[in-house]
Amino acid sequence: MTVAFAGLMLAVLAELLSVALVGLSGWFIASSAVAGAAAYSTFSYLTPSGGVRAFALGRIVTNYASRVVLHSAALRRITAARLSFYDRAAAEPNPVRTWSGESLDLVMADADTKGMAIIQATAPMVVAAAMTAAGGAAIVIAGYPQTAAIVAVSAALCSALALGSVRQADDASRARGALRTEVVVAVEAWTEMASLGAADQLARRTLQRVDTFEKSRLRQASTRATSVGVTHAVTAAALLLAVVLTSSAGASVATLVFVVLLAAGMMVNAERLVAAAEAQLASHLADERVNSAGRAPRGTPTSRAAYDQDGLSVSHCLPETPMRSGRRIDFAVAGGETLVLTGASGSGKTTLLNAIDTNLRRQGTQGLVTAVLADDYLFTGTVSSNMRLADPRATDVQIRDLLGSMTLDRAGLDPTTRIGVDGRGLSGGEQRRLHIARALATQPDVLLIDEPTIGLDANTANQVLTAIRDRLPNAALVLAMHELPQDRRTLGSTWSTVSLD
């Protein structure tokens, strides 16, 4: 018997005891009231009151046990999902920089959602099914099959409403992520678009995307509210019919109370199916994201990259946008050369760098590839702990030297400086320079940097670019920048440029 199965059975037993407690208590109270109103009554309260106490104690014990066992099962599932992801990442030819901190956080959150589904989705569904079957059987045994049929049909209708509500739901996390990307790109591209006289067009497109997202969100919220409201109406109608049918069949007051409370317990569990179905959908989407994380997309590749003794060669398909026609670009960067990818925000510079990085790592090239991408991550701790992720043997003297080449020593940074959670103790420019310093510590054969001078003044930017080229004289260097630096000498003696506009 697995832990999950044991937990589900305990959850069913706990709910059965809960409903039995409510039904018996209602019958006991009603019977006591009827007996008390009679002049001469032989009603014995000893056996029913003992049953109430037994059900109450059993409910407490099984509820606690089911929570413990189900949470243990959920933790095992979360652990298994995380380990499976780590195993897949470790099996890649070169996993050193495949995952950013942000993407790892998202995958771990999805693993949590997937694991908790046994509590939030599976358990409520199993309990509702068991309660419908057991409660219906109890009502039939009591002699009221019509009442049992009405309640069972109502529970099935609640299930159908839950499924209908979920089928109209979308992956909210992906929709939010797409909208967030759209807004960030729009903000970054505002200056360039304004200079082209296209700021209004950019604003209209962004507002349309926001409006579409909000309408989708409101539509889903409205659908859920309608499903919940109709479910409540179905429950109310089922209980009313249960009262009418049971009383018309000649049931006593105590029996009527027992049957109605039992039906109420069945319907309460059926009402929970809307939330359970939503949790099941969230788990399914999270499972898809966890299983697909880091895997190559299917279909015809839009980018190819290779590195050998002749250097880096890239062939990439630029998609069509409102500002340009789609086209294929090809370029090569030999060791010791610098290539600058230029273009406005949204032109595809970051996408191209990510594609190059992904292609090279999946092929397991002979040379070392290091990338400083837009979503690069600084881990909580000190400067030295982050630097030694790139070079575990780096001494404090070597780290200070790298910090000095990035002019970070002027900002007071040394190996012992604590940088806060996700580097929040540093400014944006300091974070970027620390990312680059960490990349330089790997001494790569190919170095890809997305916006190396962002947040820097002209003088500091020149020093950073010069230091990169001086410290890696034989590396193939690819930089993504809005425009070429004013001082071209910072790029080295041999450089070229490719415009993505």
DOZA-829895 format. One record per residue (C-alpha): residue number from 0; x, y, z. Coordinates in steps of 0.02 Angstrom, whole numbers, plus 50000, padded with zeros to 5 digits. Layout:
// DOZA-829895
(NUM,(X,Y,Z));
...
This chain:
// DOZA-829895
(0,(50000,50000,50000));
(1,(50080,50163,49946));
(2,(50086,50317,50056));
(3,(49973,50413,49936));
(4,(49841,50277,49933));
(5,(49844,50262,50122));
(6,(49823,50450,50139));
(7,(49676,50452,50019));
(8,(49591,50310,50112));
(9,(49615,50401,50277));
(10,(49544,50560,50199));
(11,(49390,50463,50141));
(12,(49369,50384,50312));
(13,(49387,50552,50399));
(14,(49252,50629,50288));
(15,(49137,50480,50312));
(16,(49155,50497,50500));
(17,(49124,50684,50488));
(18,(48963,50662,50391));
(19,(48909,50516,50501));
(20,(48941,50625,50654));
(21,(48834,50765,50584));
(22,(48694,50645,50532));
(23,(48692,50549,50696));
(24,(48702,50709,50799));
(25,(48556,50783,50703));
(26,(48455,50624,50724));
(27,(48499,50614,50909));
(28,(48451,50794,50944));
(29,(48288,50778,50847));
(30,(48246,50612,50932));
(31,(48285,50685,51103));
(32,(48172,50833,51066));
(33,(48029,50720,51010));
(34,(48052,50607,51160));
(35,(48057,50755,51278));
(36,(47892,50819,51208));
(37,(47805,50654,51243));
(38,(47720,50622,51411));
(39,(47794,50449,51429));
(40,(47950,50406,51329));
(41,(48064,50256,51335));
(42,(48196,50336,51222));
(43,(48371,50289,51277));
(44,(48506,50417,51246));
(45,(48651,50308,51302));
(46,(48687,50215,51140));
(47,(48668,50363,51019));
(48,(48769,50478,51131));
(49,(48906,50347,51137));
(50,(48901,50337,50948));
(51,(48919,50527,50935));
(52,(49072,50524,51047));
(53,(49147,50379,50950));
(54,(49121,50465,50783));
(55,(49192,50629,50851));
(56,(49348,50543,50918));
(57,(49369,50443,50758));
(58,(49350,50601,50653));
(59,(49487,50691,50751));
(60,(49609,50545,50740));
(61,(49581,50506,50555));
(62,(49584,50690,50506));
(63,(49753,50711,50589));
(64,(49820,50549,50516));
(65,(49760,50590,50340));
(66,(49842,50761,50346));
(67,(50007,50689,50403));
(68,(50007,50548,50275));
(69,(49947,50657,50130));
(70,(50077,50792,50166));
(71,(50210,50656,50174));
(72,(50152,50592,50003));
(73,(50151,50769,49933));
(74,(50328,50799,49996));
(75,(50385,50638,49914));
(76,(50308,50691,49749));
(77,(50388,50863,49759));
(78,(50556,50786,49796));
(79,(50539,50662,49653));
(80,(50491,50801,49530));
(81,(50639,50907,49582));
(82,(50763,50763,49576));
(83,(50699,50711,49405));
(84,(50729,50887,49341));
(85,(50903,50895,49418));
(86,(50947,50725,49343));
(87,(50893,50784,49171));
(88,(50990,50946,49187));
(89,(51146,50855,49248));
(90,(51138,50734,49102));
(91,(51165,50874,48977));
(92,(51338,50885,48897));
(93,(51377,51053,48978));
(94,(51253,51105,49113));
(95,(51361,51241,49193));
(96,(51257,51387,49129));
(97,(51104,51305,49058));
(98,(50989,51366,49195));
(99,(50970,51540,49269));
(100,(50918,51567,49449));
(101,(50750,51634,49393));
(102,(50711,51484,49283));
(103,(50761,51366,49423));
(104,(50643,51456,49542));
(105,(50501,51437,49418));
(106,(50536,51252,49393));
(107,(50541,51224,49581));
(108,(50375,51315,49602));
(109,(50298,51205,49467));
(110,(50366,51051,49555));
(111,(50281,51110,49715));
(112,(50116,51134,49622));
(113,(50132,50961,49546));
(114,(50166,50880,49715));
(115,(50028,50971,49810));
(116,(49897,50912,49685));
(117,(49869,50755,49788));
(118,(49803,50866,49930));
(119,(49718,51003,49830));
(120,(49646,50901,49686));
(121,(49655,50711,49703));
(122,(49596,50698,49884));
(123,(49441,50809,49862));
(124,(49391,50713,49704));
(125,(49413,50542,49785));
(126,(49321,50599,49942));
(127,(49176,50670,49840));
(128,(49159,50508,49741));
(129,(49166,50401,49898));
(130,(49041,50512,49990));
(131,(48919,50508,49844));
(132,(48927,50318,49838));
(133,(48923,50286,50026));
(134,(48796,50422,50065));
(135,(48681,50366,49925));
(136,(48691,50186,49986));
(137,(48650,50239,50165));
(138,(48498,50337,50107));
(139,(48439,50189,50002));
(140,(48461,50071,50149));
(141,(48359,50193,50255));
(142,(48219,50169,50129));
(143,(48224,50327,50023));
(144,(48294,50280,49852));
(145,(48215,50431,49764));
(146,(48305,50550,49881));
(147,(48469,50457,49851));
(148,(48445,50470,49662));
(149,(48411,50658,49670));
(150,(48565,50691,49775));
(151,(48676,50580,49665));
(152,(48617,50668,49507));
(153,(48648,50837,49588));
(154,(48825,50785,49637));
(155,(48857,50727,49457));
(156,(48794,50896,49394));
(157,(48916,50984,49510));
(158,(49056,50878,49436));
(159,(49004,50928,49259));
(160,(49003,51112,49309));
(161,(49178,51096,49380));
(162,(49243,51016,49219));
(163,(49158,51147,49112));
(164,(49235,51288,49212));
(165,(49411,51217,49197));
(166,(49399,51184,49010));
(167,(49383,51371,48980));
(168,(49536,51413,49086));
(169,(49705,51458,49012));
(170,(49882,51445,49079));
(171,(49882,51606,49181));
(172,(50069,51600,49219));
(173,(50116,51596,49035));
(174,(49993,51735,48994));
(175,(50064,51844,49134));
(176,(50242,51806,49076));
(177,(50202,51854,48897));
(178,(50120,52016,48953));
(179,(50266,52056,49068));
(180,(50387,52031,48924));
(181,(50281,52142,48812));
(182,(50280,52284,48940));
(183,(50467,52272,48973));
(184,(50507,52273,48787));
(185,(50390,52421,48761));
(186,(50474,52522,48899));
(187,(50648,52484,48833));
(188,(50599,52522,48653));
(189,(50507,52684,48693));
(190,(50655,52800,48654));
(191,(50693,52718,48488));
(192,(50510,52710,48437));
(193,(50483,52892,48485));
(194,(50631,52944,48377));
(195,(50549,52851,48232));
(196,(50382,52934,48265));
(197,(50303,52766,48308));
(198,(50276,52790,48496));
(199,(50086,52798,48476));
(200,(50088,52636,48378));
(201,(50191,52552,48515));
(202,(50075,52619,48650));
(203,(49919,52558,48560));
(204,(49992,52384,48538));
(205,(50042,52372,48721));
(206,(49872,52434,48780));
(207,(49786,52308,48667));
(208,(49889,52167,48743));
(209,(49849,52227,48919));
(210,(49665,52243,48874));
(211,(49661,52068,48800));
(212,(49744,51996,48955));
(213,(49622,52085,49072));
(214,(49472,52028,48971));
(215,(49535,51849,48976));
(216,(49561,51861,49163));
(217,(49389,51935,49192));
(218,(49309,51804,49079));
(219,(49388,51663,49178));
(220,(49341,51743,49344));
(221,(49163,51765,49282));
(222,(49155,51583,49224));
(223,(49218,51522,49393));
(224,(49096,51633,49488));
(225,(48953,51570,49380));
(226,(49004,51388,49409));
(227,(49015,51415,49597));
(228,(48848,51506,49599));
(229,(48759,51372,49498));
(230,(48838,51238,49609));
(231,(48766,51323,49764));
(232,(48596,51334,49678));
(233,(48603,51148,49634));
(234,(48646,51106,49814));
(235,(48502,51210,49881));
(236,(48380,51131,49757));
(237,(48443,50955,49799));
(238,(48419,50982,49985));
(239,(48246,51055,49960));
(240,(48195,50906,49854));
(241,(48271,50790,49984));
(242,(48161,50867,50118));
(243,(48005,50856,50010));
(244,(48033,50677,49950));
(245,(48086,50609,50119));
(246,(47945,50691,50215));
(247,(47816,50639,50085));
(248,(47874,50459,50106));
(249,(47817,50465,50288));
(250,(47985,50488,50374));
(251,(47988,50538,50556));
(252,(48064,50704,50607));
(253,(48222,50621,50670));
(254,(48242,50517,50511));
(255,(48209,50670,50403));
(256,(48346,50766,50492));
(257,(48466,50620,50472));
(258,(48434,50600,50285));
(259,(48445,50787,50247));
(260,(48606,50809,50346));
(261,(48681,50658,50257));
(262,(48630,50734,50088));
(263,(48705,50901,50141));
(264,(48870,50815,50178));
(265,(48870,50736,50006));
(266,(48832,50902,49920));
(267,(48963,50999,50019));
(268,(49097,50882,49952));
(269,(49026,50899,49776));
(270,(49038,51089,49789));
(271,(49226,51074,49821));
(272,(49252,50998,49649));
(273,(49267,51168,49563));
(274,(49422,51213,49665));
(275,(49487,51034,49649));
(276,(49470,51038,49459));
(277,(49565,51204,49453));
(278,(49704,51130,49559));
(279,(49710,50978,49444));
(280,(49728,51092,49292));
(281,(49866,51192,49376));
(282,(49955,51028,49417));
(283,(49939,50967,49237));
(284,(50011,51130,49167));
(285,(50150,51129,49297));
(286,(50192,50949,49251));
(287,(50206,50997,49067));
(288,(50322,51143,49109));
(289,(50432,51037,49224));
(290,(50446,50897,49095));
(291,(50484,51017,48952));
(292,(50604,51131,49047));
(293,(50771,51135,48962));
(294,(50720,51023,48817));
(295,(50742,51076,48640));
(296,(50584,51140,48556));
(297,(50511,51032,48420));
(298,(50501,51084,48240));
(299,(50623,51158,48117));
(300,(50766,51246,48207));
(301,(50777,51433,48175));
(302,(50957,51447,48234));
(303,(51118,51347,48215));
(304,(51284,51380,48300));
(305,(51449,51287,48301));
(306,(51621,51315,48376));
(307,(51783,51234,48318));
(308,(51965,51280,48287));
(309,(51909,51409,48159));
(310,(51800,51499,48285));
(311,(51614,51527,48308));
(312,(51493,51515,48161));
(313,(51308,51559,48174));
(314,(51158,51549,48058));
(315,(50998,51624,48125));
(316,(50825,51662,48057));
(317,(50758,51833,48107));
(318,(50567,51827,48116));
(319,(50460,51958,48031));
(320,(50405,52103,48142));
(321,(50302,52262,48110));
(322,(50467,52355,48087));
(323,(50562,52233,47973));
(324,(50546,52086,47855));
(325,(50603,51915,47908));
(326,(50774,51861,47847));
(327,(50917,51743,47884));
(328,(51084,51809,47946));
(329,(51251,51717,47946));
(330,(51411,51771,48031));
(331,(51574,51702,48099));
(332,(51685,51758,48242));
(333,(51863,51693,48252));
(334,(51963,51684,48413));
(335,(52022,51856,48464));
(336,(51883,51943,48366));
(337,(51733,52041,48430));
(338,(51561,52043,48351));
(339,(51433,52173,48406));
(340,(51248,52135,48379));
(341,(51157,52301,48368));
(342,(50972,52343,48358));
(343,(50830,52426,48449));
(344,(50742,52344,48595));
(345,(50636,52201,48533));
(346,(50742,52173,48377));
(347,(50795,51999,48439));
(348,(50969,52025,48511));
(349,(50932,51934,48674));
(350,(50841,51795,48582));
(351,(50989,51769,48467));
(352,(51114,51762,48611));
(353,(51005,51636,48702));
(354,(50993,51531,48543));
(355,(51182,51532,48518));
(356,(51211,51484,48700));
(357,(51082,51344,48695));
(358,(51145,51273,48531));
(359,(51327,51270,48584));
(360,(51291,51188,48751));
(361,(51179,51054,48678));
(362,(51315,51006,48555));
(363,(51447,50991,48690));
(364,(51580,51093,48599));
(365,(51763,51068,48639));
(366,(51785,51248,48694));
(367,(51712,51327,48851));
(368,(51560,51436,48821));
(369,(51507,51568,48949));
(370,(51358,51683,48932));
(371,(51302,51836,49030));
(372,(51119,51845,48982));
(373,(50976,51960,49028));
(374,(50912,51844,49166));
(375,(51083,51808,49243));
(376,(51076,51775,49429));
(377,(51174,51822,49584));
(378,(51156,51705,49731));
(379,(51132,51764,49909));
(380,(51300,51774,49997));
(381,(51463,51865,49969));
(382,(51554,51925,49814));
(383,(51684,51787,49835));
(384,(51553,51648,49849));
(385,(51477,51705,49684));
(386,(51646,51721,49599));
(387,(51700,51549,49655));
(388,(51549,51474,49569));
(389,(51645,51512,49410));
(390,(51818,51468,49475));
(391,(51820,51371,49641));
(392,(52010,51394,49652));
(393,(52006,51584,49636));
(394,(52101,51670,49776));
(395,(52047,51832,49858));
(396,(52190,51920,49767));
(397,(52127,51858,49599));
(398,(51949,51908,49642));
(399,(52006,52083,49691));
(400,(52098,52095,49526));
(401,(51941,52050,49429));
(402,(51837,52172,49530));
(403,(51965,52308,49494));
(404,(51957,52273,49306));
(405,(51769,52304,49316));
(406,(51799,52462,49422));
(407,(51698,52382,49562));
(408,(51835,52419,49688));
(409,(51789,52603,49673));
(410,(51614,52557,49733));
(411,(51688,52478,49889));
(412,(51664,52297,49837));
(413,(51787,52166,49897));
(414,(51778,51976,49914));
(415,(51690,51988,50083));
(416,(51553,52108,50027));
(417,(51379,52036,50054));
(418,(51267,52066,49903));
(419,(51095,52025,49974));
(420,(50957,51916,49903));
(421,(50974,51905,49714));
(422,(51107,52041,49722));
(423,(50983,52173,49780));
(424,(51115,52253,49889));
(425,(51201,52314,49730));
(426,(51147,52439,49598));
(427,(51098,52379,49425));
(428,(51265,52431,49351));
(429,(51362,52347,49491));
(430,(51264,52186,49468));
(431,(51302,52185,49282));
(432,(51487,52212,49309));
(433,(51492,52074,49441));
(434,(51406,51957,49316));
(435,(51543,51999,49189));
(436,(51683,51979,49316));
(437,(51616,51807,49360));
(438,(51610,51761,49176));
(439,(51789,51818,49150));
(440,(51844,51705,49292));
(441,(51798,51553,49186));
(442,(51922,51604,49049));
(443,(51802,51549,48911));
(444,(51838,51517,48728));
(445,(51671,51597,48681));
(446,(51595,51738,48784));
(447,(51419,51803,48750));
(448,(51363,51961,48841));
(449,(51191,52042,48832));
(450,(51203,52232,48857));
(451,(51374,52238,48943));
(452,(51368,52427,48970));
(453,(51188,52447,49029));
(454,(51175,52566,49176));
(455,(51354,52629,49155));
(456,(51420,52801,49112));
(457,(51526,52820,48955));
(458,(51694,52817,49045));
(459,(51653,52662,49149));
(460,(51579,52576,48997));
(461,(51740,52603,48899));
(462,(51845,52533,49041));
(463,(51734,52379,49056));
(464,(51740,52341,48868));
(465,(51928,52366,48864));
(466,(51953,52250,49014));
(467,(51847,52113,48934));
(468,(51949,52113,48775));
(469,(52116,52127,48866));
(470,(52079,51983,48984));
(471,(52019,51868,48845));
(472,(52137,51907,48700));
(473,(52102,51742,48611));
(474,(51916,51720,48645));
(475,(51775,51741,48519));
(476,(51674,51884,48593));
(477,(51491,51923,48548));
(478,(51411,52077,48625));
(479,(51229,52130,48608));
(480,(51211,52319,48619));
(481,(51090,52453,48561));
(482,(51230,52539,48467));
(483,(51418,52533,48446));
(484,(51523,52616,48582));
(485,(51589,52789,48542));
(486,(51768,52730,48566));
(487,(51787,52584,48445));
(488,(51959,52542,48515));
(489,(51875,52462,48666));
(490,(51818,52320,48551));
(491,(51995,52267,48509));
(492,(52093,52272,48348));
(493,(51975,52157,48250));
(494,(51789,52185,48264));
(495,(51632,52183,48158));
(496,(51449,52219,48179));
(497,(51282,52143,48129));
(498,(51123,52247,48137));
(499,(50960,52160,48179));
(500,(50851,52310,48132));
